[in-house]
Amino acid sequence: MNRILVIDDDIELCELLSDYLGSEGFAVETVNHGEHGAQQALAGEYVLVVLDIMLPGMNGFDVLRKIRESSKLPVIMLTARGDDIDRIVGLELGADDYLPKPFNPRELVARVRAIQRRTEMMVSTPAGATPYSSEVSVGDVMLNSACRSVKRDGELIELTSVEFTLLEVLLRQAGQVISREELVEKALGRRLSAYDRSIDVHVSALRKKLGHYSGNSERIKTIRGVGYLYSLPEGSS
């Protein structure tokens, strides 16, 4: 059974999520303390962590930092509604997605399923489908989907799971404009919702890690009102 860890000091919410997620086929364990939650997340075998920001002992951001030091375990952060700063910081620290409180448990299940679909796509190719080459390179960036590695000019670049998937989509369609809707569907495994800026934060984090081309030209260009484009290096056709 799929095991999910909920780290939240709201006892009633933990009970609600245990019941609801349990009815959806998940085994839910809950922790109400930040430091204990970080330890359990790293010690147990979970498919995903649901993590609140406001926690006793260690706040959610520090818990996420602790997890990301040694694990790529998917994390959905719970944030206060309307607090964009918390969402941005959480995504930049490596959260896979976020949900503003209060939320409908059905929406949480949808986000969990989306992350599961994306994870499954990483390790399997549908029957009858033509598999991609495991390696794709554009300019000085080379991505290997088989070993989940990215190198820039031979130097290994550490990316989160979402950032890796996002970069793969962009590289495989380099030189083409990709809509935000398509990026959300392929990188996050769900549909773009109103006022959802999560994909933009992931793109921003990816830009920082990859840097500019030599000559200071942008690798990932914003096409206003449409989406993004991974630009081809100068001199390529």
N, C-alpha and C positions, 0 to 999 in steps of 0.2 A: 504493500500500500504506500502511496505517496505521502511522505512526512513533511509537514510544514511547521516551522517554528514561529510563533507570534511573540514578539517582545513589546509589551505594552503594560503600563501600570494601571490601566482602566480594567478592573476585574470584570465588570459587567460586559464590556466589549469583548474581552477574551472568551468569556462563556458563550456569548452570541456567536462569535466566529468559530469556536470549537464545534458548536451544534450545526451551524450552517455549512461549514466546510466539511464537517464529518458526513453530512447528508449527501455531499457531492463526491464522496469517495476518498477524502483526504484524512490522514491521521494527524491531528493537531496537538502540539505541545505548546504550553505557554510559560513565559517567564516575565516577572513583573519588575525586574531590576536590570539596569543597563549592563553593568559589569558581568553579572551572572549570565545575561543573555548572550553577550559576546563570547564567553567561554563555552556555552552550550552550542552556539551556532558552529563553532570551529571543532567541537568534539563529536557532534552527532552527524548522522547521515541524513541530511534534509534536501528536498528538491528546491526549497525556497524559504526565505525569511520575510516576514511582515514586521516592519520595524517602525515604532513611533519615535518622534524626535524628543519629546519631553519625557525623560525617564529619571528616576532616582539613581544615584550612584555614578552613572556615566550617561551623558546625553546620547541621543541617537546618532549624531554625527560622529562622535568618538567611537561608538560601537561599530559604525560602518567602516571607519578608518581601520579599526582593529581587524575586522573581517577581511578587508581588502589587502591587508599586509600579506596574507598567505592563502587567500581563497577567492575564487570567482563565483561563489555561491550567489544565485540570483537574489536580489533584495528589492522589495517594494516598500517605499517609505510612506508613512502616514504624516501628513502635514496639516497645519491649520488652514482652513479655507481662506483664500485671498492672500496668503502669505507667500508671494512669489519668491522672495529671497530664500526662504527655507527650501523651496522646491529646486531652485537653481543650485544652491550649495549641495544638496543631496545628490543631484544628478552629476554634478562635477566631481563629487567624491567617489562616484562609481555605482550609485543606485541604478537599477534597471528601469524602474518606473516609480510613480508616486500616485497617491490618492489623497485628496483633501478631505478632512473630517468636517461634518459627518458624511458618511457615504453609504450607499446601498450595498449590502453584502454580495448581491448579484454582480455588481460592478467589480468587486474584488475578485470574484471567481473568474470573471471574464479576463481580467488582467493576468491572473495566474495561468489560465489556459493559454493565453497569448504567449507568455514566456515559455511555457512548455512546448508549444508548437515551434517556436523559434529554436529552442534547444534541440528538438528532435530533427529539425531541418539541418542542423550543423553536422549531425553524425550519420545521416542517411540520405540516399537518393531514391525517389519513388520508382517503383517497378516500371520498366518501359521508358523511363526518361533518359535523356542523353546527359551524362554527368559533365559538369564543368571540369576543365583542367584544374588541378589542385593549386597551381600557381598562376598568379596574374601580376604583371608589373607595368607600371606607368612611370616613366622617368626613372628617378632614383629610388622609388618605393616598390618593394616586392612583397606580396602577400601570399602565404602558403596556407590554404584552407585545411590541408591534411594534418598539419601539426599546429595549426592555429597561431602562426607567427607572422609578424610584420617587421620588415627591416627597411630602414632608410639609409641609403648609401652604405649598406652592409652593417649598420648598427641596429640592434634589436630595439624595437619600440614597444613598451608595455601598454596594452589597451584593455579596456573593460570588454566584457562579452558583447554589449550593445555597440560599442565603438568599433569593434572588429567587424561585426556584421554590417554595420553602416558603411564602413570603409570598403568592404568587399562589394557591396551594391554599387557604390560610386565608382570604384575602379573598373568594374566590369562594364560600366556604361560611360567610361571617361570620354569627355568631349560632347556628351549629350546632357540636356537639361532633364532632371528628374524632379517630379513634383513632390511637394511635402507629403501629400497623401500616399504616394507610392513608397516613399522612404519609411513612413510610419508603418505601413502594412508589411514591408519586407524586413525592416530592422527591428521593429517593436512587436510585430505579429498581430497588430490590431488596427482598427480604423481610426483615422484622425477625428478627434472631437473638437467642438467649438472651444476656443481660447486655450487650446493645448499647445504649449510651447516647448514640450520636452524634447522633440526632435531637434529644435534649434539649439538647445543647450548642449545636446550630444555633439552636434556639428561643431559648435564653438570649442568644446573640449578637444575634439579631434584635430581641429586646426592648430590649437596650441601645441599639441604633442608632435604633429608633423612639421610644423614651421612652414616657412615660405620656400618657394623655389629659389635658386640662386638668381640674383637680380631683384629679389624682393617681390616677385609676382605671386599672387595668391594661388594656392593649389585648389581650394574649394571656394568657388565663387557663388555669391548669393544672386539669384535671379529674382528680383523683386516681384512679389505677387504670384510667383510660380513655384520656385523651389531652389534647387542647388545644382551645380555643375562642377565636376572634377575636371579641371582644365588640363589639357595636354601640354607638355613642356614645349618651349619654343624650338622650332626646327623639326618637330614631328609632324607627320601627315595623317 
